[in-house]
Amino acid sequence: TRTVHIPFANNGHATIAKRVIEVDAELQKNAVKRTLAVEDNQLVATFDTLTVRLARLVVNGFLENVDLIARTIGEFGEEVASEPLQTS
C-alpha cells in the first residue's frame, strides 16, 4: 500500500482534482485499487498494487495527472474558484 498526500491552495482545488481523477478508472482493475479522498486542502490517494513495480508505474501516472490538473488550476483557478461546484 502506498499513500500520497498532495497539498492544494484550498479544499475546493483539492476537490476539483479528486473529481477530475475519479473519472478515469484504473486500467488494471484486478491488480490496482485506488482510493481518493480530500482532507482539508490535501488530495489523498492510496494505492494497493500486486507488485512494487506496478506501484511505481501507477503512482508516476497519477502524479503526472496531478501536475496537469495543478497547472490548469493555476491558469484558471480564480475563474474556477468563483463558480460553485456542480454535482452530477
C-alpha positions, 0 to 999 in steps of 0.5 A, a space after each residue: 500500500 502506498 499513500 500520497 498526500 498532495 497539498 492544494 491552495 484550498 479544499 475546493 482545488 483539492 476537490 476539483 482534482 479528486 473529481 477530475 481523477 475519479 473519472 478515469 478508472 484504473 486500467 488494471 482493475 484486478 491488480 490496482 485499487 485506488 482510493 481518493 479522498 480530500 482532507 482539508 486542502 490535501 488530495 489523498 490517494 492510496 494505492 494497493 498494487 500486486 507488485 512494487 513495480 506496478 506501484 511505481 508505474 501507477 503512482 508516476 501516472 497519477 502524479 503526472 495527472 496531478 501536475 496537469 490538473 495543478 497547472 490548469 488550476 493555476 491558469 484558471 483557478 480564480 475563474 474556477 474558484 468563483 463558480 460553485 461546484 456542480 454535482 452530477 
